Amino acid sequence: MFGFSGSARVVFAAMILLTTCSAKASDWPTEGGSNARGFASDDDLKMPLVAQWEVDAPAAPRLAWSSSEGRLMEGLKQAGRIRFDDAFRTVVAGGKVYFGSTVDHGVHCRDLATGKTLWSHFTGGPVRLSPTVYEGRVYFGSDDGRVYCVNAETGEVVWQRRVAPRDEWILARGEMISKWPVRTGVTIHDGVAYFGAGIFPHEDVYLYGVDPATGQTVWSQDNISVQDAGRNDLSPQGYLLAEGDLLFVPSGGSLPAVYDIGKKSLLHKRTHSWRGPAGRVGGTRALLSDGQLFTVGDEHILAMDQKTGNIGFGWFDSRFVAVQDDAAYIATGERVARLDRAVYLENSRKRRDLDAKIASLTREAYSAKGDKAEELKNQAKELREELESIADVGIVWSTPAAADAALLVAGNVVVVGGVERVAAYAKDDGREVWTAEVEGTVRGLTVADGHLIASTDSGAIVCFGGDKAASNAVPQLAVEDTASDAYRAAASQILENTGVKAGFCLVVGLETGELAESLARQSELKFYCIEPSAEKVEQARARFAAVGLHGHRIAVHQAEFDQIPYSNYFADLIVSETSLSSGQWPTSLNNIERHLRPQGGVLCLGRPVAQGELDEPALRKIAATSTLGDQLAPKTAPGWLVLTRGALPGAGNWS
C-alpha cells in the first residue's frame, strides 16, 4: 500500500506535482543526475546487462557518523537518515567515471568502458561525497577543510582553497579531520560553485559561492553561527540543491535550510515536530520539483513549499523516489511501483480527508462510553474500509521487491538496489527484466552512456553494460610489504621496545614512507605523518595508495614541524623516519610533545644498531629539547631511547 495509511494523522505533500528532473542523456555529472537530485535519465539500458569491470576498495567506507538505523525513539524504529558517505557514489561525464573515497582520501577517474585508472588525486582527509563535473573540470570537497578544482582529463589542480578559517584538526571517529570539513560536495548553479564547511553550528559554519574558473568568492554566508542570537542550528551536510534563486542546504538529520541567493538571506529552516503533521523527516536526501522541496524521513517522503517551508498536502510511504515525465517511481522495501501522478493527486486528497476523519472518530471513541463509543468505532471502521478500497488508485503497476536501498529511472527501466542485489524492472508494466548479485548493499546508482554503475556499502563499484565484459582487468593493489629489510627491522624493534601496537602514531618527517608502511604491516596502529616537503608528501601518498594503506591506515599532511595542526594528546606513539636515515631528529621535541598522550604515550628516539647506532649521550641530547622534564620516563635499548609520558601535572585519581 502506498500513500496514506489508515492510522496516519499526518498531512503531507503529494508527489503529483513532481516534474521531470532528468539528466542529459549519456552524462550523469552530479549526484542524482541534476541539481534537483531527481535520479532520472533518458538513457536506455540494453538488457541483459553484463558486468564490465569492478573496483574493490581496501576497506569498507568509513562513515562520518554512526547510523541510527534500527534504534527505537519513543517506541518508533528509526532509519538512517544521514547517508552521504555509505558508498563511493559515482558521476559520469565524457566517457569517464569519477568518484571520491573515504578510505584512501582520494578522487579517482576511470575509463567508463574498461575501468582503467586514468588519474587519482589525493587529499588530506576523507572525500565523503561524489564530485561534480562542469566544463571540463572536477569539483569536490574533503574533510581536510578544502575545496578542490582539478582538470577532468588529467587530474591536475586548477585551484584549491581552504574553506576553514585556519588549520585546526580534531579526531572524529578515528579520523583526523579539519574542525571545518567540507561535507556538502560542490554544486554548480547558474555559473557559481556552491559549498559549505563546518559541522558544529555554534563553532562557525560557512556557505560560499565561488567562480568555478578561479575559486574566488562571489557569494557568501560567513556569519551563520552568530545569526538568531547564536541559536542557528545549521550543520551543512549532504548534497546541496538549487533551483531558480534558491539554494537548499541539507543539515544532517534535520530539515534543510533554504537561502535566497540574490538577497543573500535565509528564507527558512523549519523544525516541524516529528509528533505533528510532518512526522519523522529530515536528513541528507532531498528532491526538488514544481516549487516543492521533498525531504526523506524514516518511513516516508514529506513535501514542503520551497519558499515558505509549509507542509504540503500528501506523502509517500517510501524512502526513495525518482520522477520522470508524468510518473513517479518508488521502492518501499516490499514493492517497487509506478504511480500516475495526476490520478494519484486526486486520490490523495480523498485519502487525506478520510484519514483525518478516521483520526477524529478514533479520538472521540476513546473518550465516549457505551453505545456512543460503539457507534463511533463502527463509523471509523466503515471509513477504513472505504480508505482501503481506494488504496491502489493512481498506482499504474506494483511489483513485489524487497530492495529499497537505492533507486533510479532510466529511459526504459527502473533500477532498484538492495542487499547483495540490483534489479531492473520494465517501465511500462513492472516486469523484472534483469538482476545481478553484488557484494554488499547497493547504496548508489548511476546511469550514463548505456552503462549502469552500482556502488555498495562494502566499498565495491560495479559497472554493467549491454556488451560483453571488458577484456582489461582492473589491477589489484599490492599486498606484500614493499619496504626494505632495514625499515622492516626498524619497525620491529620500535614495536618491541615501546610495546605500542594499537592506537595512533605520529610520524615526524618522511623520506620514502617505508617506516610507516612497515609499522602498519606489523601493528594495528593508525598513522598520521607530517612532512614539510610538498614533493615528499605527494610521493608518500602515491606509495601508500598503491599498497592499499593510504587514508584509512596512513594519512600524510604537509606542515612545518612547529605548525602541526593535529589535536593535543592524541598520539600513543611518536617516531621519525627522518631520524632513521640521518640520525638527527628533524625538529625539537618541544614542537611535538603536546601531541603525546599522557599516561602512557611513548616517544621513540634512535635507530637500529645495524644502521649506525646512536650513542646514549646523543639520544639524551635530543631528549633534552623537550619541556616535559620529569613527565618523561626514559628506558634504553641498544640504539634506542624510549620516553614514556606520565600524568599531567596536578592530575589525580578518579574517585
C-alpha positions as CSV (number, residue, x, y, z in Angstrom):
1,M,0.0,0.0,0.0
2,F,1.2,3.5,-0.8
3,G,0.3,6.9,0.4
4,F,-2.0,7.5,3.3
5,S,-2.4,4.6,5.8
6,G,-5.5,4.2,8.0
7,S,-3.6,5.1,11.1
8,A,-1.8,8.1,9.8
9,R,-2.7,11.5,11.2
10,V,-0.3,13.4,9.1
11,V,-0.9,15.7,6.1
12,F,1.8,15.7,3.5
13,A,2.5,17.0,0.1
14,A,1.6,14.7,-2.8
15,M,4.3,13.8,-5.3
16,I,1.8,14.6,-8.0
17,L,3.4,17.9,-8.7
18,L,6.7,16.4,-9.4
19,T,8.0,17.0,-12.9
20,T,10.9,15.6,-14.8
21,C,14.4,16.1,-13.2
22,S,16.2,14.0,-15.8
23,A,19.9,14.3,-16.5
24,K,21.2,14.9,-20.0
25,A,21.4,11.7,-21.9
26,S,24.9,10.0,-21.8
27,D,26.1,12.0,-18.8
28,W,25.5,12.0,-15.1
29,P,27.7,14.9,-14.0
30,T,26.4,15.2,-10.4
31,E,24.7,13.2,-7.7
32,G,21.1,12.3,-8.8
33,G,21.9,13.4,-12.4
34,S,20.9,17.1,-11.8
35,N,20.9,19.8,-9.1
36,A,17.3,18.7,-8.4
37,R,18.5,15.2,-7.4
38,G,15.7,13.6,-9.4
39,F,17.6,10.3,-10.2
40,A,16.3,10.1,-13.7
41,S,17.9,9.8,-17.1
42,D,16.6,9.5,-20.7
43,D,19.3,6.9,-21.5
44,D,18.1,3.4,-22.3
45,L,19.9,0.3,-20.8
46,K,20.3,-2.6,-23.2
47,M,19.2,-5.9,-21.5
48,P,20.6,-8.1,-20.3
49,L,23.4,-6.1,-18.6
50,V,26.8,-7.7,-18.1
51,A,29.4,-6.8,-15.5
52,Q,32.1,-4.8,-17.4
53,W,34.5,-4.1,-14.5
54,E,34.7,-3.8,-10.8
55,V,36.6,-1.8,-8.2
56,D,37.2,-3.3,-4.8
57,A,38.4,-0.9,-2.1
58,P,40.9,-2.0,0.5
59,A,38.3,-1.4,3.2
60,A,34.6,-0.6,3.6
61,P,33.6,3.1,3.5
62,R,34.4,5.0,6.7
63,L,31.3,6.7,7.9
64,A,31.3,10.2,9.4
65,W,28.5,9.3,11.8
66,S,27.3,6.1,13.3
67,S,23.9,5.0,11.9
68,S,20.7,5.4,13.9
69,E,19.0,2.7,11.7
70,G,17.0,0.3,13.8
71,R,17.2,2.3,17.0
72,L,13.9,3.0,18.9
73,M,12.8,6.5,19.8
74,E,9.6,6.5,21.9
75,G,8.8,3.1,20.6
76,L,9.3,4.0,16.9
77,K,12.0,2.5,14.8
78,Q,14.4,4.9,13.2
79,A,16.0,4.7,9.8
80,G,19.5,6.0,8.9
81,R,18.8,9.5,7.5
82,I,22.4,10.7,7.3
83,R,23.5,8.8,4.1
84,F,26.1,10.6,2.0
85,D,29.2,8.5,2.6
86,D,28.0,4.9,2.9
87,A,29.2,4.1,-0.6
88,F,31.6,5.5,-3.2
89,R,28.9,7.2,-5.4
90,T,29.9,7.9,-8.9
91,V,29.4,10.6,-11.6
92,V,30.0,10.2,-15.3
93,A,31.0,12.8,-18.0
94,G,32.7,12.4,-21.3
95,G,33.1,8.6,-21.1
96,K,34.8,8.9,-17.7
97,V,33.8,7.8,-14.2
98,Y,34.7,9.9,-11.2
99,F,34.3,9.0,-7.5
100,G,35.6,10.0,-4.1
101,S,36.8,7.8,-1.3
102,T,36.6,7.9,2.5
103,V,39.1,5.0,2.5
104,D,42.1,6.4,0.6
105,H,41.1,10.1,0.8
106,G,41.3,10.5,-3.0
107,V,39.2,11.3,-6.0
108,H,39.6,8.8,-8.9
109,C,39.0,8.9,-12.6
110,R,38.4,5.7,-14.6
111,D,37.6,4.9,-18.1
112,L,33.9,4.1,-18.4
113,A,34.4,1.3,-20.9
114,T,37.3,-0.5,-19.4
115,G,37.6,0.6,-15.7
116,K,41.2,1.6,-16.3
117,T,42.5,4.2,-13.9
118,L,43.3,7.4,-15.7
119,W,44.3,9.5,-12.7
120,S,43.9,9.9,-8.9
121,H,44.2,13.0,-6.8
122,F,44.7,12.6,-3.0
123,T,43.6,15.0,-0.3
124,G,44.3,15.4,3.3
125,G,41.1,13.7,4.5
126,P,38.1,11.6,3.6
127,V,36.2,12.6,0.5
128,R,32.7,11.8,1.5
129,L,30.5,13.0,-1.4
130,S,30.8,12.4,-5.1
131,P,32.4,15.1,-7.3
132,T,30.7,17.4,-9.7
133,V,31.9,17.7,-13.3
134,Y,31.4,21.0,-15.1
135,E,33.0,22.4,-18.3
136,G,36.0,20.1,-18.2
137,R,36.8,20.4,-14.5
138,V,36.0,18.3,-11.5
139,Y,35.0,19.9,-8.2
140,F,34.9,18.2,-4.7
141,G,35.4,18.9,-1.0
142,S,37.3,17.0,1.6
143,D,37.3,16.5,5.4
144,D,40.7,18.4,5.3
145,G,38.6,21.6,5.1
146,R,39.4,22.3,1.5
147,V,37.6,22.5,-1.8
148,Y,39.4,21.4,-5.0
149,C,39.1,22.0,-8.7
150,V,41.1,19.7,-11.0
151,N,41.3,19.2,-14.7
152,A,38.8,16.4,-15.7
153,E,41.3,14.9,-18.2
154,T,44.5,14.9,-16.2
155,G,43.6,15.4,-12.5
156,E,46.0,18.4,-12.3
157,V,45.0,21.1,-9.8
158,V,43.4,24.2,-11.3
159,W,42.8,25.7,-7.9
160,Q,42.1,24.8,-4.3
161,R,41.2,26.8,-1.3
162,R,41.0,26.3,2.4
163,V,37.4,27.0,3.5
164,A,38.3,26.5,7.1
165,P,39.4,29.8,8.8
166,R,42.6,28.0,10.0
167,D,44.2,24.6,10.1
168,E,42.9,23.2,13.3
169,W,42.2,19.5,13.4
170,I,40.3,17.1,15.6
171,L,39.9,13.4,16.0
172,A,36.5,12.3,14.8
173,R,35.5,8.6,14.7
174,G,39.1,7.6,14.3
175,E,39.9,10.2,11.6
176,M,42.0,13.3,12.0
177,I,39.9,16.0,10.2
178,S,39.6,19.7,9.9
179,K,37.3,21.2,12.5
180,W,35.5,22.7,9.4
181,P,35.2,19.7,7.0
182,V,33.5,20.2,3.6
183,R,30.6,17.7,3.7
184,T,28.3,19.2,1.1
185,G,30.2,18.4,-2.1
186,V,30.2,21.2,-4.7
187,T,27.0,22.2,-6.6
188,I,27.3,24.4,-9.6
189,H,24.3,26.5,-10.4
190,D,23.9,29.4,-12.8
191,G,27.7,29.6,-13.2
192,V,28.5,29.7,-9.5
193,A,30.0,26.8,-7.4
194,Y,28.4,26.5,-4.0
195,F,29.6,24.5,-1.0
196,G,29.5,24.6,2.8
197,A,32.1,23.9,5.6
198,G,31.8,23.1,9.2
199,I,29.5,20.8,11.1
200,F,29.2,22.4,14.6
201,P,26.6,25.1,14.4
202,H,28.0,27.0,17.4
203,E,31.6,26.8,16.3
204,D,31.3,28.5,12.9
205,V,29.8,27.0,9.8
206,Y,30.1,28.6,6.3
207,L,28.4,28.7,2.9
208,Y,30.3,30.0,-0.1
209,G,29.6,30.6,-3.8
210,V,32.8,30.9,-5.9
211,D,33.7,31.5,-9.5
212,P,34.2,27.9,-10.9
213,A,37.2,29.0,-13.0
214,T,39.2,30.8,-10.3
215,G,37.7,29.8,-6.9
216,Q,37.2,33.5,-6.0
217,T,34.3,34.2,-3.7
218,V,31.2,35.8,-5.3
219,W,28.6,34.9,-2.7
220,S,28.9,34.0,1.0
221,Q,27.2,33.4,4.3
222,D,30.1,33.6,6.8
223,N,28.2,34.7,9.9
224,I,25.7,31.9,10.2
225,S,26.7,30.8,13.6
226,V,26.0,34.2,15.1
227,Q,22.6,34.7,13.5
228,D,19.5,34.5,15.6
229,A,21.4,35.3,18.7
230,G,23.7,32.3,18.2
231,R,20.8,29.8,18.1
232,N,21.3,28.8,14.4
233,D,21.4,25.0,14.2
234,L,22.6,24.6,10.5
235,S,25.1,21.8,10.1
236,P,25.7,21.7,6.3
237,Q,26.0,18.1,5.4
238,G,24.7,16.4,2.2
239,Y,24.3,17.3,-1.4
240,L,23.2,20.9,-1.9
241,L,20.2,21.5,-4.2
242,A,19.5,24.6,-6.3
243,E,16.6,25.9,-8.4
244,G,16.0,29.4,-9.6
245,D,17.2,31.8,-7.0
246,L,17.0,29.3,-4.2
247,L,19.8,27.3,-2.6
248,F,18.8,24.3,-0.4
249,V,21.3,23.1,2.3
250,P,20.7,19.7,3.9
251,S,21.5,19.8,7.6
252,G,22.5,16.4,8.9
253,G,19.4,14.8,10.4
254,S,17.3,17.9,10.5
255,L,15.3,19.7,7.8
256,P,17.2,21.6,5.1
257,A,17.8,25.4,5.2
258,V,16.7,27.4,2.2
259,Y,18.6,30.6,1.1
260,D,17.6,33.3,-1.3
261,I,20.7,33.6,-3.4
262,G,20.0,37.0,-4.8
263,K,19.2,38.5,-1.4
264,K,21.9,36.6,0.4
265,S,19.4,35.8,3.1
266,L,17.9,32.8,4.9
267,L,14.3,32.2,3.8
268,H,13.6,29.4,6.3
269,K,14.9,26.4,8.2
270,R,11.8,24.7,9.6
271,T,11.7,22.5,12.6
272,H,8.4,20.6,12.2
273,S,7.8,18.4,15.3
274,W,8.0,14.7,14.4
275,R,4.9,14.2,16.6
276,G,3.0,16.7,14.5
277,P,1.8,16.6,10.9
278,A,5.3,16.4,9.4
279,G,6.2,13.1,11.0
280,R,9.8,11.9,11.4
281,V,11.5,13.7,8.5
282,G,14.8,15.4,7.7
283,G,18.2,14.1,6.5
284,T,20.7,14.4,3.8
285,R,18.5,13.2,0.9
286,A,16.1,15.6,-0.8
287,L,14.5,16.3,-4.2
288,L,13.2,19.4,-5.9
289,S,10.3,19.8,-8.3
290,D,7.4,22.2,-9.1
291,G,8.0,24.5,-6.2
292,Q,8.2,21.7,-3.7
293,L,11.1,20.5,-1.5
294,F,10.8,16.8,-0.9
295,T,12.7,15.6,2.1
296,V,13.1,12.0,3.2
297,G,12.1,10.7,6.6
298,D,12.3,7.4,8.4
299,E,9.4,5.9,6.5
300,H,8.0,8.5,4.2
301,I,8.7,11.5,2.0
302,L,7.5,14.9,3.0
303,A,6.9,17.8,0.7
304,M,7.3,21.4,1.8
305,D,6.7,24.6,-0.1
306,Q,10.2,25.7,-1.3
307,K,9.7,29.4,-0.3
308,T,7.9,29.0,3.0
309,G,8.7,25.6,4.3
310,N,5.0,25.0,5.0
311,I,3.8,21.4,4.9
312,G,2.1,20.4,1.6
313,F,-0.8,18.0,1.1
314,G,0.3,14.4,0.6
315,W,3.0,11.9,1.3
316,F,4.6,8.7,0.0
317,D,5.2,5.5,2.0
318,S,8.7,5.2,0.7
319,R,12.2,6.4,1.4
320,F,13.3,6.6,-2.3
321,V,11.6,8.2,-5.2
322,A,12.6,9.0,-8.8
323,V,10.5,11.1,-11.2
324,Q,10.2,11.3,-14.9
325,D,7.6,12.8,-17.2
326,D,4.1,12.3,-15.6
327,A,5.2,9.3,-13.4
328,A,6.8,8.8,-10.0
329,Y,8.6,5.6,-9.1
330,I,9.1,4.4,-5.5
331,A,10.5,1.4,-3.6
332,T,9.2,0.6,-0.2
333,G,11.1,-2.5,0.8
334,E,8.1,-4.6,-0.1
335,R,7.3,-3.4,-3.6
336,V,8.6,-1.2,-6.4
337,A,5.8,0.8,-8.1
338,R,5.0,3.3,-10.8
339,L,2.5,6.0,-10.0
340,D,0.4,8.1,-12.3
341,R,0.9,11.5,-10.6
342,A,-2.2,13.2,-11.9
343,V,-4.5,10.4,-10.8
344,Y,-2.6,9.9,-7.6
345,L,-3.1,13.6,-6.7
346,E,-6.9,13.4,-6.9
347,N,-7.0,10.2,-4.9
348,S,-4.5,11.5,-2.4
349,R,-6.9,14.3,-1.4
350,K,-9.7,11.8,-0.8
351,R,-7.4,9.6,1.3
352,R,-6.2,12.6,3.2
353,D,-9.8,13.6,4.1
354,L,-10.7,10.0,5.1
355,D,-7.6,9.7,7.2
356,A,-8.4,12.9,9.1
357,K,-12.0,11.7,9.7
358,I,-10.8,8.3,11.0
359,A,-8.4,10.0,13.4
360,S,-11.1,12.3,14.7
361,L,-13.6,9.5,15.2
362,T,-10.9,7.4,16.9
363,R,-10.2,10.2,19.4
364,E,-13.9,10.7,20.1
365,A,-14.5,6.9,20.6
366,Y,-11.7,6.8,23.1
367,S,-13.4,9.2,25.5
368,A,-17.0,8.1,24.7
369,K,-18.9,5.3,26.6
370,G,-21.4,2.6,25.9
371,D,-23.4,2.7,22.7
372,K,-21.9,6.0,21.6
373,A,-18.4,4.6,21.7
374,E,-19.5,1.6,19.6
375,E,-21.2,3.8,17.1
376,L,-18.1,5.9,16.6
377,K,-15.9,2.8,16.3
378,N,-18.3,1.4,13.6
379,Q,-18.1,4.7,11.7
380,A,-14.4,4.6,11.8
381,K,-14.4,1.0,10.6
382,E,-16.5,1.9,7.6
383,L,-14.2,4.7,6.7
384,R,-11.2,2.4,7.0
385,E,-12.8,0.0,4.6
386,E,-13.5,2.9,2.2
387,L,-9.9,4.0,2.5
388,E,-8.7,0.5,1.8
389,S,-10.9,0.3,-1.3
390,I,-9.1,3.3,-2.9
391,A,-5.6,2.4,-1.7
392,D,-4.4,1.4,-5.1
393,V,-5.9,4.3,-7.2
394,G,-3.1,6.0,-9.1
395,I,-0.8,3.0,-9.0
396,V,0.0,2.0,-12.6
397,W,1.8,-1.1,-11.5
398,S,3.3,-2.7,-8.4
399,T,5.8,-5.5,-8.3
400,P,7.0,-7.3,-5.2
401,A,10.6,-6.3,-4.4
402,A,12.4,-6.5,-1.1
403,A,15.0,-3.8,-2.1
404,D,14.8,-0.2,-1.2
405,A,18.4,1.0,-0.7
406,A,18.7,2.9,-4.0
407,L,16.5,3.8,-6.9
408,L,16.7,5.5,-10.3
409,V,14.7,5.5,-13.5
410,A,16.4,5.3,-16.9
411,G,14.9,5.6,-20.4
412,N,13.3,2.1,-20.4
413,V,13.7,0.6,-16.9
414,V,13.5,1.3,-13.2
415,V,16.6,0.2,-11.3
416,V,16.4,-0.7,-7.6
417,G,19.4,-1.6,-5.4
418,G,19.2,-3.8,-2.3
419,V,21.1,-6.3,-0.2
420,E,23.6,-8.0,-2.4
421,R,21.3,-7.4,-5.4
422,V,20.5,-4.9,-8.1
423,A,17.5,-5.4,-10.4
424,A,15.8,-3.7,-13.3
425,Y,12.0,-3.5,-14.0
426,A,10.3,-2.6,-17.2
427,K,8.9,0.9,-17.0
428,D,5.7,0.0,-18.9
429,D,4.5,-3.0,-16.8
430,G,6.9,-3.6,-13.9
431,R,8.2,-6.9,-15.1
432,E,11.6,-7.8,-13.7
433,V,13.8,-7.9,-16.7
434,W,17.3,-8.3,-15.2
435,T,19.0,-8.9,-11.9
436,A,22.6,-9.3,-10.7
437,E,24.4,-10.2,-7.5
438,V,26.8,-7.8,-5.9
439,E,28.9,-7.6,-2.8
440,G,27.2,-5.6,0.0
441,T,24.1,-3.4,-0.1
442,V,23.7,-1.2,-3.1
443,R,23.6,2.4,-1.9
444,G,24.4,4.4,-5.0
445,L,23.3,4.1,-8.6
446,T,24.4,5.9,-11.8
447,V,23.3,5.5,-15.4
448,A,25.2,7.0,-18.3
449,D,26.0,6.2,-21.9
450,G,24.4,2.8,-21.8
451,H,26.1,1.8,-18.5
452,L,24.7,1.2,-15.0
453,I,27.1,1.7,-12.1
454,A,26.2,0.3,-8.7
455,S,28.1,1.4,-5.5
456,T,27.8,-0.7,-2.4
457,D,28.5,-0.3,1.3
458,S,31.3,-2.8,1.1
459,G,33.3,-0.3,-1.0
460,A,32.7,-2.1,-4.3
461,I,31.8,-0.3,-7.5
462,V,30.4,-2.5,-10.3
463,C,29.9,-1.2,-13.8
464,F,27.4,-3.0,-16.0
465,G,26.9,-2.6,-19.8
466,G,25.0,-4.2,-22.6
467,D,28.1,-5.6,-24.3
468,K,30.4,-8.4,-23.3
469,A,32.7,-7.8,-20.4
470,A,35.8,-5.7,-20.9
471,S,39.0,-7.6,-21.6
472,N,41.0,-5.2,-19.5
473,A,41.2,-6.4,-15.9
474,V,41.3,-3.8,-13.2
475,P,44.7,-4.2,-11.5
476,Q,44.7,-5.2,-7.8
477,L,46.6,-3.4,-5.1
478,A,49.9,-4.8,-3.8
479,V,49.5,-6.7,-0.6
480,E,53.2,-7.5,0.1
481,D,55.4,-5.3,2.2
482,T,57.4,-3.2,-0.3
483,A,59.7,-1.7,2.3
484,S,63.3,-2.6,2.6
485,D,64.7,-5.1,5.1
486,A,66.3,-2.2,7.1
487,Y,62.9,-0.5,7.6
488,R,61.2,-3.7,8.4
489,A,63.8,-4.4,11.1
490,A,63.5,-0.8,12.5
491,A,59.7,-1.1,12.7
492,S,60.0,-4.5,14.5
493,Q,62.4,-3.0,17.1
494,I,60.3,0.1,17.6
495,L,57.2,-2.0,18.4
496,E,59.2,-4.4,20.6
497,N,60.9,-1.6,22.6
498,T,57.7,0.5,23.1
499,G,55.1,-2.2,23.4
500,V,52.7,0.1,21.5
501,K,50.8,-1.8,18.7
502,A,47.4,-0.1,18.6
503,G,46.1,3.4,18.7
504,F,47.6,6.4,16.9
505,C,51.1,7.0,15.8
506,L,52.6,10.4,14.8
507,V,55.4,10.1,12.2
508,V,57.6,13.3,12.2
509,G,59.4,13.6,8.9
510,L,59.1,11.3,5.9
511,E,61.7,10.1,3.5
512,T,60.4,7.2,1.4
513,G,57.5,6.3,3.6
514,E,58.9,2.8,4.3
515,L,58.9,3.1,8.1
516,A,55.2,3.9,8.3
517,E,54.4,1.1,5.8
518,S,56.4,-1.4,7.8
519,L,54.9,-0.3,11.1
520,A,51.4,-0.6,9.6
521,R,52.1,-4.1,8.3
522,Q,53.3,-5.2,11.8
523,S,50.7,-3.5,14.0
524,E,47.1,-2.2,14.3
525,L,48.3,1.4,14.6
526,K,46.9,4.3,12.5
527,F,49.5,6.7,11.3
528,Y,49.5,10.5,10.8
529,C,52.6,11.7,9.1
530,I,53.9,15.3,9.0
531,E,56.3,16.4,6.3
532,P,57.2,20.0,5.2
533,S,58.1,19.0,1.6
534,A,55.2,19.0,-0.8
535,E,57.1,16.7,-3.1
536,K,57.7,14.1,-0.4
537,V,54.0,14.3,0.7
538,E,52.8,13.6,-2.9
539,Q,55.2,10.7,-3.3
540,A,54.3,9.2,0.0
541,R,50.6,9.4,-0.7
542,A,51.1,7.7,-4.0
543,R,53.2,5.0,-2.4
544,F,50.7,4.2,0.3
545,A,47.8,4.3,-2.1
546,A,49.5,1.8,-4.3
547,V,49.6,-0.7,-1.5
548,G,46.1,0.0,-0.2
549,L,47.2,1.8,3.0
550,H,46.7,5.5,2.3
551,G,44.0,7.2,4.2
552,H,42.4,4.5,6.3
553,R,45.7,3.4,7.8
554,I,48.3,6.1,6.9
555,A,47.5,9.8,6.3
556,V,50.1,12.3,5.2
557,H,49.9,16.0,5.6
558,Q,52.2,18.9,4.7
559,A,53.1,21.3,7.5
560,E,56.1,22.8,9.2
561,F,57.1,20.9,12.4
562,D,56.3,23.9,14.6
563,Q,52.8,24.3,13.0
564,I,51.4,20.8,13.2
565,P,47.6,21.2,13.1
566,Y,46.7,18.0,14.9
567,S,44.9,17.9,18.2
568,N,46.7,17.7,21.6
569,Y,47.3,14.4,23.4
570,F,46.3,12.1,20.5
571,A,49.5,10.1,19.8
572,D,50.1,6.8,21.6
573,L,53.5,6.6,19.8
574,I,55.7,9.2,18.1
575,V,58.6,8.2,15.8
576,S,60.6,9.8,12.9
577,E,61.6,8.3,9.6
578,T,64.0,11.2,9.0
579,S,65.9,10.3,12.1
580,L,66.4,6.7,10.9
581,S,68.1,7.9,7.7
582,S,70.0,10.9,9.1
583,G,70.5,10.1,12.7
584,Q,69.0,13.5,13.6
585,W,65.5,14.4,14.7
586,P,64.0,16.9,12.3
587,T,62.8,19.3,15.0
588,S,63.0,20.0,18.7
589,L,60.8,17.8,20.8
590,N,59.0,20.8,22.3
591,N,57.4,21.3,18.9
592,I,55.7,17.9,19.0
593,E,55.4,16.9,22.7
594,R,51.9,18.4,23.0
595,H,50.6,15.6,20.8
596,L,51.9,12.8,23.1
597,R,49.2,11.1,25.1
598,P,49.5,11.5,28.9
599,Q,49.6,8.3,31.0
600,G,51.4,6.0,28.6
601,G,52.2,7.8,25.3
602,V,55.6,6.8,24.0
603,L,58.2,8.8,22.1
604,C,60.9,6.5,20.5
605,L,64.3,8.0,19.6
606,G,67.1,6.3,17.8
607,R,67.6,3.6,15.1
608,P,68.8,0.0,14.8
609,V,72.5,-0.6,15.6
610,A,72.9,-2.1,12.1
611,Q,72.0,1.3,10.6
612,G,74.6,3.2,12.6
613,E,73.9,3.2,16.4
614,L,73.3,6.5,18.1
615,D,75.1,6.6,21.4
616,E,73.1,7.3,24.6
617,P,74.5,10.9,25.0
618,A,73.4,11.8,21.5
619,L,69.9,10.4,22.3
620,R,69.7,12.3,25.6
621,K,70.7,15.5,23.8
622,I,67.7,15.1,21.6
623,A,65.5,14.3,24.6
624,A,66.7,17.5,26.3
625,T,64.9,19.6,23.7
626,S,61.6,18.6,25.4
627,T,60.0,20.8,28.0
628,L,58.1,17.9,29.7
629,G,61.0,17.1,32.1
630,D,60.1,14.6,34.7
631,Q,56.9,13.7,32.9
632,L,59.0,11.6,30.5
633,A,60.3,8.3,32.0
634,P,63.3,7.1,30.0
635,K,64.2,3.5,29.0
636,T,67.2,2.5,26.9
637,A,67.8,-0.4,24.5
638,P,70.7,-0.8,22.1
639,G,70.4,2.2,19.7
640,W,67.2,3.4,21.2
641,L,65.9,5.8,23.9
642,V,62.2,5.3,24.8
643,L,60.4,8.1,26.6
644,T,57.1,7.3,28.2
645,R,54.9,10.2,29.3
646,G,53.3,10.1,32.7
647,A,50.3,12.0,34.2
648,L,49.7,15.7,33.6
649,P,50.9,18.0,36.4
650,G,48.2,18.1,39.1
651,A,46.3,15.1,37.8
652,G,44.6,13.0,40.4
653,N,42.9,9.6,40.6
654,W,39.2,9.2,39.8
655,S,37.2,8.6,43.0
